């Protein structure tokens, strides 16, 4: 589930520096980073990211170096031919925002914010496989997803995404040093 064996890793990203990341393979391989570590709030919508070439380049670097750290590729140059995985997502504590449809989403209606990119673009909502990764990571104390949601043990999480909110659940337990999730 955690390719490096750690709940949180450090990844050196050229032109950015070293950032913390949760690298998880649950639902789909995903690189989770803190929004604040890369200059975002977690309330961004598609136009904020998808119309900004510098932002898209940054997320591709994070994805590429995350893929390398996860062992999905042997050289960072291979990431360009492997666009489908890993996904990259950024997380933040709850905050109110206006969704892509213009509806106000209140901080009190969620446990955390998550924005995810798929195939090089910020997704309009959330991919189902990434929702599995979010629910799994949220259930494991100490991951960046779990910490953004307030930390501690949990079996469900409500996250805000560009189109609104979604509730996902998972039960995690550690057996013989390995995490298992239902």
LOFILUM-502622 format. One record per residue: residue number from 1; residue in one letter; z, x, y of N, C-alpha, C, O in turn. Coordinates in Angstrom, 2 decimals. Layout:
// LOFILUM-502622
    nr   rest       n_w       n_u       n_v      ca_w      ca_u      ca_v       c_w       c_u       c_v       o_w       o_u       o_v
   NUM      A         Z         X         Y         Z         X         Y         Z         X         Y         Z         X         Y
...
END
This chain:
// LOFILUM-502622
    nr   rest       n_w       n_u       n_v      ca_w      ca_u      ca_v       c_w       c_u       c_v       o_w       o_u       o_v
     1      X      0.00      0.82     -1.20      0.00      0.00      0.00      0.00      0.86      1.26     -0.69      0.55      2.24
     2      X      0.77      1.94      1.24      0.80      2.88      2.35      0.19      4.19      1.86      0.87      4.98      1.21
     3      X     -1.08      4.42      2.15     -1.80      5.56      1.59     -1.15      6.92      1.81     -1.30      7.82      0.99
     4      X     -0.43      7.07      2.91      0.23      8.35      3.20      1.65      8.40      2.65      2.28      9.45      2.65
     5      X      2.15      7.25      2.20      3.53      7.17      1.74      4.52      6.90      2.86      5.73      6.85      2.61
     6      X      4.05      6.74      4.09      4.92      6.51      5.24      4.66      5.14      5.86      3.54      4.63      5.82
     7      X      5.71      4.54      6.42      5.57      3.27      7.13      4.93      3.49      8.50      4.21      2.62      9.01
     8      X      5.20      4.65      9.09      4.63      5.02     10.38      4.18      6.47     10.30      4.94      7.35      9.88
     9      X      2.95      6.70     10.69      2.39      8.05     10.74      2.06      8.41     12.17      2.06      7.56     13.06
    10      X      1.80      9.68     12.40      1.27     10.13     13.68     -0.16     10.56     13.44     -0.47     11.27     12.48
    11      X     -1.05     10.13     14.35     -2.47     10.49     14.25     -2.87     11.15     15.56     -2.64     10.61     16.64
    12      X     -3.47     12.32     15.46     -4.00     13.01     16.64     -5.40     12.48     16.92     -6.30     12.59     16.09
    13      X     -5.57     11.90     18.10     -6.84     11.31     18.51     -7.40     12.15     19.66     -6.76     12.27     20.70
    14      X     -8.58     12.74     19.49     -9.18     13.53     20.57     -9.27     12.73     21.87     -9.62     11.55     21.86
    15      X     -8.97     13.37     22.97     -9.01     12.79     24.32     -7.94     11.72     24.55     -7.93     11.09     25.61
    16      X     -7.05     11.52     23.60     -5.95     10.57     23.77     -4.62     11.25     23.52     -3.69     11.10     24.32
    17      X     -4.52     12.00     22.44     -3.27     12.64     22.05     -2.80     12.10     20.72     -3.57     11.49     19.98
    18      X     -1.54     12.31     20.44     -0.96     11.86     19.18     -0.31     10.51     19.38      0.50     10.33     20.29
    19      X     -0.67      9.56     18.52     -0.10      8.22     18.60      0.49      7.84     17.24      0.12      8.40     16.21
    20      X      1.41      6.89     17.27      1.99      6.36     16.04      1.09      5.28     15.49      0.44      4.54     16.23
    21      X      1.05      5.19     14.16      0.23      4.18     13.50      0.85      3.79     12.17      1.43      4.62     11.47
    22      X      0.73      2.52     11.83      1.03      2.05     10.49     -0.30      1.91      9.78     -1.18      1.16     10.20
    23      X     -0.44      2.66      8.69     -1.66      2.65      7.90     -1.36      1.90      6.61     -0.57      2.36      5.79
    24      X     -2.00      0.76      6.44     -1.66     -0.10      5.30     -2.92     -0.59      4.61     -3.95     -0.82      5.24
    25      X     -2.82     -0.74      3.30     -3.90     -1.30      2.51     -3.36     -2.56      1.84     -2.85     -2.53      0.72
    26      X     -3.48     -3.66      2.57     -3.03     -4.97      2.07     -3.98     -6.00      2.68     -4.04     -6.13      3.90
    27      X     -4.70     -6.71      1.86     -5.74     -7.60      2.37     -7.00     -6.80      2.66     -8.06     -7.04      2.08
    28      X     -6.86     -5.84      3.57     -7.94     -4.90      3.90     -7.28     -3.67      4.53     -6.28     -3.81      5.23
    29      X     -7.81     -2.48      4.29     -7.22     -1.31      4.94     -7.21     -1.49      6.46     -8.24     -1.81      7.06
    30      X     -6.05     -1.28      7.06     -5.89     -1.52      8.50     -5.05     -0.43      9.13     -4.08      0.05      8.56
    31      X     -5.46     -0.04     10.34     -4.73      0.91     11.18     -4.10      0.09     12.30     -4.81     -0.46     13.14
    32      X     -2.78      0.00     12.32     -2.06     -0.70     13.39     -1.49      0.32     14.36     -0.86      1.29     13.95
    33      X     -1.72      0.10     15.66     -1.13      0.95     16.70     -0.44      0.07     17.73     -0.73     -1.13     17.83
    34      X      0.46      0.66     18.48      1.12     -0.07     19.56      0.18     -0.19     20.75     -0.42      0.80     21.18
    35      X      0.03     -1.39     21.27     -0.84     -1.61     22.43     -0.45     -0.69     23.59     -1.32     -0.11     24.23
    36      X      0.83     -0.57     23.85      1.28      0.24     25.00      0.93      1.72     24.86      0.77      2.41     25.86
    37      X      0.82      2.20     23.62      0.48      3.61     23.40     -0.96      3.93     23.78     -1.31      5.09     23.99
    38      X     -1.80      2.90     23.87     -3.21      3.12     24.19     -3.61      2.43     25.50     -4.80      2.27     25.80
    39      X     -2.62      2.01     26.27     -2.90      1.45     27.59     -3.22     -0.02     27.64     -3.83     -0.49     28.61
    40      X     -2.82     -0.76     26.63     -3.09     -2.20     26.60     -1.79     -2.99     26.53     -0.72     -2.44     26.30
    41      X     -1.90     -4.32     26.75     -0.74     -5.21     26.73     -0.64     -6.03     25.45      0.44     -6.50     25.10
    42      X     -1.78     -6.21     24.76     -1.81     -7.07     23.58     -2.26     -8.48     23.89     -2.39     -9.31     22.99
    43      X     -2.51     -8.75     25.18     -2.98    -10.08     25.60     -4.47    -10.09     25.90     -4.99    -11.10     26.37
    44      X     -5.15     -9.01     25.63     -6.57     -8.88     25.96     -7.43     -9.87     25.17     -7.10    -10.25     24.05
    45      X     -8.52    -10.26     25.81     -9.50    -11.13     25.17    -10.78    -10.33     24.92    -10.88     -9.17     25.31
    46      X    -11.75    -10.96     24.27    -12.98    -10.28     23.87    -13.66     -9.55     25.02    -14.02     -8.38     24.88
    47      X    -13.85    -10.21     26.16    -14.56     -9.58     27.27    -13.84     -8.33     27.78    -14.48     -7.39     28.24
    48      X    -12.51     -8.31     27.69    -11.74     -7.16     28.16    -12.05     -5.90     27.36    -12.00     -4.79     27.89
    49      X    -12.36     -6.07     26.09    -12.62     -4.93     25.20    -14.11     -4.76     24.94    -14.65     -3.66     25.07
    50      X    -14.78     -5.83     24.57    -16.17     -5.74     24.12    -17.16     -5.37     25.21    -18.27     -4.91     24.91
    51      X    -16.79     -5.57     26.47    -17.67     -5.19     27.59    -17.27     -3.85     28.19    -17.74     -3.49     29.27
    52      X    -16.41     -3.12     27.51    -15.91     -1.84     28.02    -16.24     -0.74     27.00    -15.53     -0.57     26.01
    53      X    -17.32     -0.01     27.26    -17.76      1.02     26.31    -16.70      2.08     26.07    -16.58      2.59     24.95
    54      X    -15.92      2.42     27.09    -14.86      3.42     26.92    -13.80      2.91     25.94    -13.30      3.66     25.10
    55      X    -13.46      1.63     26.05    -12.48      1.02     25.14    -13.02      1.03     23.71    -12.31      1.38     22.77
    56      X    -14.28      0.64     23.55    -14.87      0.59     22.21    -14.92      1.99     21.58    -14.70      2.14     20.38
    57      X    -15.21      3.00     22.39    -15.21      4.38     21.89    -13.80      4.80     21.46    -13.64      5.46     20.43
    58      X    -12.79      4.41     22.24    -11.41      4.73     21.89    -11.03      4.10     20.55    -10.47      4.76     19.68
    59      X    -11.34      2.83     20.38    -10.99      2.15     19.13    -11.75      2.73     17.94    -11.22      2.79     16.84
    60      X    -12.98      3.17     18.16    -13.73      3.79     17.08    -13.10      5.13     16.70    -13.07      5.48     15.52
    61      X    -12.61      5.88     17.68    -11.91      7.14     17.36    -10.64      6.86     16.57    -10.37      7.54     15.58
    62      X     -9.88      5.87     16.99     -8.65      5.52     16.27     -8.99      5.11     14.84     -8.33      5.53     13.90
    63      X    -10.02      4.29     14.69    -10.44      3.84     13.36    -10.90      5.01     12.50    -10.53      5.11     11.33
    64      X    -11.68      5.89     13.07    -12.22      7.03     12.33    -11.13      7.98     11.88    -11.10      8.38     10.71
    65      X    -10.22      8.34     12.79     -9.15      9.27     12.42     -8.12      8.59     11.52     -7.47      9.25     10.71
    66      X     -7.97      7.27     11.66     -7.12      6.52     10.73     -7.72      6.52      9.33     -6.99      6.68      8.35
    67      X     -9.04      6.34      9.22     -9.72      6.37      7.93     -9.53      7.72      7.25     -9.32      7.79      6.04
    68      X     -9.62      8.77      8.03     -9.42     10.12      7.50     -8.00     10.29      6.98     -7.79     10.79      5.87
    69      X     -7.02      9.86      7.77     -5.61      9.98      7.37     -5.31      9.13      6.14     -4.46      9.49      5.32
    70      X     -6.00      7.99      6.00     -5.79      7.10      4.86     -6.49      7.60      3.60     -6.27      7.07      2.51
    71      X     -7.35      8.62      3.74     -8.08      9.13      2.59     -9.31      8.32      2.25     -9.86      8.47      1.16
    72      X     -9.76      7.46      3.16    -10.94      6.64      2.91    -12.22      7.44      3.10    -13.27      7.10      2.56
    73      X    -12.13      8.52      3.89    -13.25      9.42      4.12    -12.72     10.85      4.03    -11.52     11.09      4.18
    74      X    -13.62     11.80      3.80    -13.22     13.21      3.71    -13.44     13.95      5.02    -12.80     14.98      5.28
    75      X    -14.34     13.43      5.86    -14.64     14.03      7.16    -14.84     12.90      8.16    -15.42     11.86      7.83
    76      X    -14.35     13.10      9.38    -14.41     12.03     10.38    -15.84     11.57     10.66    -16.04     10.43     11.08
    77      X    -16.82     12.41     10.43    -18.22     12.03     10.66    -18.68     10.92      9.70    -19.65     10.23      9.99
    78      X    -17.99     10.75      8.58    -18.35      9.72      7.60    -17.99      8.31      8.06    -18.49      7.33      7.50
    79      X    -17.14      8.19      9.06    -16.67      6.88      9.50    -17.81      6.00     10.02    -17.79      4.79      9.83
    80      X    -18.79      6.61     10.66    -19.90      5.84     11.23    -20.67      5.06     10.16    -21.22      4.00     10.45
    81      X    -20.72      5.58      8.95    -21.44      4.88      7.87    -20.52      3.97      7.07    -20.92      3.43      6.04
    82      X    -19.30      3.80      7.54    -18.31      2.98      6.85    -17.65      2.04      7.87    -16.44      2.08      8.06
    83      X    -18.44      1.21      8.51    -17.96      0.37      9.61    -17.01     -0.74      9.17    -16.20     -1.21      9.98
    84      X    -17.09     -1.17      7.92    -16.31     -2.33      7.48    -14.83     -2.04      7.31    -14.00     -2.94      7.47
    85      X    -14.46     -0.79      6.99    -13.04     -0.45      6.86    -12.79      0.97      7.32    -13.69      1.82      7.25
    86      X    -11.58      1.25      7.78    -10.48      0.29      7.98    -10.69     -0.53      9.25    -11.49     -0.17     10.12
    87      X     -9.97     -1.62      9.33     -9.91     -2.38     10.58     -8.91     -1.66     11.47     -8.04     -0.94     10.98
    88      X     -9.03     -1.87     12.76     -8.04     -1.31     13.68     -7.49     -2.47     14.50     -8.23     -3.34     14.95
    89      X     -6.17     -2.47     14.67     -5.50     -3.55     15.40     -4.41     -2.97     16.27     -3.83     -1.94     15.95
    90      X     -4.14     -3.65     17.37     -3.04     -3.21     18.23     -2.04     -4.35     18.39     -2.41     -5.52     18.50
    91      X     -0.77     -3.95     18.42      0.33     -4.92     18.41      1.23     -4.72     19.63      1.30     -3.64     20.20
    92      X      1.90     -5.81     20.00      2.83     -5.78     21.13      3.86     -6.89     20.94      3.62     -7.85     20.21
    93      X      5.00     -6.75     21.59      5.98     -7.84     21.57      5.39     -9.10     22.20      4.38     -9.02     22.90
    94      X      6.00    -10.25     21.96      5.47    -11.51     22.49      5.33    -11.50     24.01      6.17    -10.93     24.71
    95      X      4.29    -12.13     24.49      4.07    -12.34     25.92      3.15    -13.55     26.06      2.27    -13.77     25.23
    96      X      3.35    -14.31     27.10      2.48    -15.46     27.36      1.12    -14.96     27.82      1.01    -13.92     28.47
    97      X      0.08    -15.72     27.49     -1.28    -15.37     27.90     -2.14    -16.63     27.86     -1.73    -17.67     27.36
    98      X     -3.33    -16.51     28.40     -4.30    -17.59     28.35     -5.31    -17.25     27.27     -5.92    -16.18     27.31
    99      X     -5.48    -18.16     26.31     -6.40    -17.93     25.18     -7.85    -17.99     25.64     -8.14    -18.34     26.79
   100      X     -8.74    -17.64     24.74    -10.18    -17.64     25.05    -10.70    -19.03     25.40    -11.73    -19.15     26.05
   101      X     -9.99    -20.09     24.98    -10.41    -21.46     25.32     -9.79    -21.95     26.62    -10.06    -23.07     27.05
   102      X     -8.95    -21.10     27.24     -8.32    -21.48     28.49     -6.93    -22.09     28.33     -6.30    -22.45     29.31
   103      X     -6.47    -22.20     27.10     -5.15    -22.78     26.83     -4.06    -21.72     27.00     -4.22    -20.58     26.57
   104      X     -2.96    -22.09     27.65     -1.83    -21.17     27.78     -1.08    -21.10     26.46     -0.73    -22.12     25.86
   105      X     -0.83    -19.87     26.01     -0.07    -19.63     24.80      1.24    -18.98     25.26      1.22    -17.93     25.90
   106      X      2.35    -19.60     24.93      3.65    -19.13     25.40      4.25    -18.08     24.48      4.07    -18.13     23.26
   107      X      4.94    -17.12     25.07      5.63    -16.09     24.30      6.57    -16.72     23.28      6.75    -16.18     22.19
   108      X      7.18    -17.84     23.63      8.13    -18.50     22.73      7.45    -19.10     21.49      8.13    -19.52     20.55
   109      X      6.13    -19.15     21.49      5.38    -19.70     20.36      4.95    -18.64     19.36      4.17    -18.93     18.44
   110      X      5.45    -17.41     19.52      5.01    -16.33     18.63      6.12    -15.30     18.45      7.10    -15.27     19.20
   111      X      5.92    -14.46     17.44      6.83    -13.34     17.19      6.27    -12.02     17.72      7.03    -11.10     18.03
   112      X      4.95    -11.94     17.83      4.29    -10.74     18.34      2.85    -11.07     18.71      2.35    -12.15     18.40
   113      X      2.22    -10.13     19.38      0.80    -10.21     19.72      0.02     -9.26     18.83      0.48     -8.15     18.56
   114      X     -1.15     -9.68     18.38     -2.03     -8.80     17.61     -3.46     -9.04     18.06     -3.91    -10.18     18.20
   115      X     -4.17     -7.95     18.28     -5.60     -7.98     18.56     -6.26     -7.05     17.56     -5.76     -5.94     17.34
   116      X     -7.36     -7.48     16.94     -8.00     -6.67     15.90     -9.50     -6.56     16.15    -10.14     -7.48     16.66
   117      X    -10.03     -5.41     15.78    -11.46     -5.17     15.89    -12.08     -5.19     14.51    -11.51     -4.70     13.54
   118      X    -13.28     -5.77     14.46    -14.04     -5.81     13.22    -15.48     -5.42     13.56    -16.08     -5.97     14.48
   119      X    -16.01     -4.49     12.82    -17.38     -4.02     13.03    -17.60     -3.57     14.47    -18.66     -3.79     15.05
   120      X    -16.58     -2.93     15.02    -16.71     -2.33     16.34    -16.50     -3.25     17.52    -16.73     -2.85     18.66
   121      X    -16.06     -4.48     17.29    -15.84     -5.44     18.37    -14.52     -6.16     18.19    -14.07     -6.39     17.06
   122      X    -13.89     -6.53     19.32    -12.66     -7.32     19.24    -13.02     -8.70     18.68    -13.93     -9.36     19.17
   123      X    -12.30     -9.10     17.65    -12.56    -10.38     16.99    -12.12    -11.54     17.89    -11.15    -11.42     18.64
   124      X    -12.84    -12.65     17.81    -12.54    -13.82     18.66    -11.23    -14.50     18.28    -10.67    -15.25     19.07
   125      X    -10.75    -14.25     17.08     -9.48    -14.83     16.62     -8.79    -13.77     15.77     -8.26    -12.79     16.29
   126      X     -8.79    -13.97     14.44     -8.25    -12.98     13.52     -8.95    -13.14     12.19     -9.14    -14.25     11.69
   127      X     -9.35    -12.00     11.61     -9.97    -12.02     10.30     -8.91    -12.40      9.27     -7.75    -12.00      9.39
   128      X     -9.30    -13.17      8.25     -8.35    -13.59      7.23     -7.72    -12.42      6.50     -6.52    -12.43      6.24
   129      X     -8.52    -11.41      6.17     -7.98    -10.25      5.46     -7.00     -9.47      6.35     -6.02     -8.92      5.86
   130      X     -7.28     -9.42      7.65     -6.35     -8.74      8.57     -5.06     -9.54      8.71     -3.99     -8.95      8.89
   131      X     -5.14    -10.86      8.62     -3.93    -11.69      8.66     -3.03    -11.36      7.47     -1.81    -11.37      7.60
   132      X     -3.63    -11.07      6.31     -2.84    -10.65      5.15     -2.14     -9.32      5.46     -0.96     -9.15      5.15
   133      X     -2.86     -8.39      6.07     -2.27     -7.10      6.43     -1.13     -7.29      7.44     -0.10     -6.62      7.36
   134      X     -1.32     -8.19      8.40     -0.29     -8.47      9.40      0.96     -9.04      8.73      2.07     -8.57      8.97
   135      X      0.78    -10.05      7.89      1.92    -10.67      7.21      2.66     -9.69      6.33      3.89     -9.70      6.27
   136      X      1.91     -8.84      5.65      2.52     -7.83      4.78      3.29     -6.80      5.59      4.45     -6.52      5.29
   137      X      2.65     -6.24      6.61      3.31     -5.22      7.42      4.52     -5.79      8.16      5.52     -5.10      8.34
   138      X      4.44     -7.05      8.58      5.58     -7.67      9.28      6.78     -7.83      8.35      7.92     -7.79      8.81
   139      X      6.53     -8.00      7.06      7.62     -8.21      6.09      8.35     -6.92      5.72      9.40     -6.97      5.09
   140      X      7.81     -5.79      6.11      8.39     -4.50      5.72      9.07     -3.86      6.92      8.39     -3.38      7.83
   141      X     10.40     -3.84      6.93     11.13     -3.28      8.07     10.71     -1.84      8.38     10.66     -0.98      7.50
   142      X     10.43     -1.61      9.66     10.10     -0.27     10.11      8.65     -0.03     10.42      8.32      0.97     11.06
   143      X      7.74     -0.93      9.97      6.33     -0.75     10.34      6.17     -1.11     11.82      7.04     -1.78     12.39
   144      X      5.09     -0.68     12.44      4.87     -1.02     13.84      4.73     -2.52     14.03      5.15     -3.06     15.05
   145      X      4.14     -3.21     13.06      3.99     -4.66     13.13      5.37     -5.32     13.09      5.67     -6.21     13.88
   146      X      6.20     -4.89     12.16      7.55     -5.42     12.04      8.36     -5.16     13.31      9.06     -6.06     13.79
   147      X      8.27     -3.97     13.85      9.03     -3.63     15.05      8.55     -4.43     16.26      9.37     -4.85     17.08
   148      X      7.24     -4.64     16.39      6.72     -5.45     17.50      7.22     -6.89     17.41      7.36     -7.56     18.43
   149      X      7.48     -7.35     16.19      7.97     -8.72     15.97      9.50     -8.79     16.10     10.08     -9.86     15.89
   150      X     10.13     -7.69     16.43     11.58     -7.70     16.62     12.35     -6.97     15.55     13.57     -6.84     15.65
   151      X     11.67     -6.47     14.52     12.31     -5.70     13.46     13.07     -6.57     12.47     13.09     -7.79     12.58
   152      X     13.67     -5.91     11.50     14.47     -6.60     10.50     13.65     -7.21      9.38     12.43     -7.10      9.34
   153      X     14.37     -7.87      8.48     13.71     -8.51      7.35     13.17     -9.86      7.77     13.82    -10.60      8.51
   154      X     11.98    -10.18      7.30     11.37    -11.47      7.61     10.40    -11.85      6.51      9.83    -10.98      5.85
   155      X     10.23    -13.13      6.31      9.29    -13.61      5.29      8.09    -14.31      5.91      7.17    -14.70      5.20
   156      X      8.10    -14.47      7.23      6.97    -15.09      7.92      6.92    -14.56      9.34      7.93    -14.13      9.89
   157      X      5.73    -14.60      9.92      5.56    -14.15     11.29      4.49    -15.02     11.94      3.49    -15.39     11.31
   158      X      4.71    -15.35     13.21      3.70    -16.06     14.01      3.16    -15.06     15.02      3.92    -14.48     15.80
   159      X      1.85    -14.86     15.00      1.30    -13.89     15.94      0.28    -14.55     16.86     -0.45    -15.46     16.47
   160      X      0.26    -14.06     18.09     -0.72    -14.52     19.06     -1.97    -13.68     18.94     -1.90    -12.45     18.87
   161      X     -3.13    -14.35     18.93     -4.44    -13.68     18.87     -5.31    -14.30     19.97     -4.86    -15.24     20.62
   162      X     -6.51    -13.80     20.19     -7.30    -14.29     21.33     -7.51    -15.80     21.39     -7.65    -16.35     22.48
   163      X     -7.55    -16.48     20.25     -7.80    -17.93     20.25     -6.54    -18.79     20.16     -6.63    -20.01     20.27
   164      X     -5.38    -18.18     19.95     -4.16    -18.97     19.82     -3.12    -18.25     18.99     -2.86    -17.07     19.20
   165      X     -2.53    -18.97     18.04     -1.51    -18.37     17.17     -1.80    -18.69     15.71     -2.52    -19.64     15.39
   166      X     -1.22    -17.88     14.84     -1.35    -18.08     13.40     -0.04    -17.65     12.75      0.55    -16.64     13.13
   167      X      0.40    -18.42     11.77      1.60    -18.08     11.01      1.18    -17.60      9.64      0.40    -18.26      8.95
   168      X      1.70    -16.44      9.25      1.45    -15.90      7.91      2.78    -15.47      7.32      3.73    -15.18      8.05
   169      X      2.85    -15.44      6.01      4.10    -15.08      5.36      3.91    -14.15      4.20      2.85    -14.12      3.56
   170      X      4.94    -13.39      3.93      4.94    -12.49      2.78      6.39    -12.13      2.46      7.25    -12.09      3.35
   171      X      6.65    -11.88      1.19      7.96    -11.41      0.76      7.78     -9.99      0.26      6.94     -9.73     -0.61
   172      X      8.58     -9.08      0.80      8.46     -7.67      0.43      9.73     -7.20     -0.24     10.84     -7.61      0.12
   173      X      9.55     -6.31     -1.21     10.70     -5.65     -1.82     10.28     -4.25     -2.23      9.13     -3.99     -2.57
   174      X     11.26     -3.36     -2.19     10.99     -1.98     -2.57     11.57     -1.75     -3.96     12.75     -2.00     -4.21
   175      X     10.70     -1.27     -4.86     11.12     -0.99     -6.23     10.66      0.42     -6.58      9.48      0.75     -6.49
   176      X     11.62      1.24     -6.99     11.32      2.63     -7.36     10.58      3.36     -6.25      9.67      4.16     -6.53
   177      X     10.96      3.09     -4.99     10.36      3.78     -3.86      9.02      3.22     -3.41      8.44      3.70     -2.44
   178      X      8.51      2.21     -4.11      7.22      1.61     -3.76      7.43      0.19     -3.27      8.25     -0.55     -3.83
   179      X      6.70     -0.19     -2.24      6.76     -1.55     -1.73      5.83     -2.46     -2.53      4.70     -2.10     -2.84
   180      X      6.33     -3.64     -2.84      5.50     -4.69     -3.42      5.65     -5.92     -2.56      6.72     -6.17     -1.99
   181      X      4.60     -6.68     -2.47      4.60     -7.86     -1.59      3.99     -9.03     -2.32      2.99     -8.90     -3.03
   182      X      4.61    -10.19     -2.12      4.10    -11.45     -2.65      3.69    -12.30     -1.48      3.22    -13.43     -1.67
END
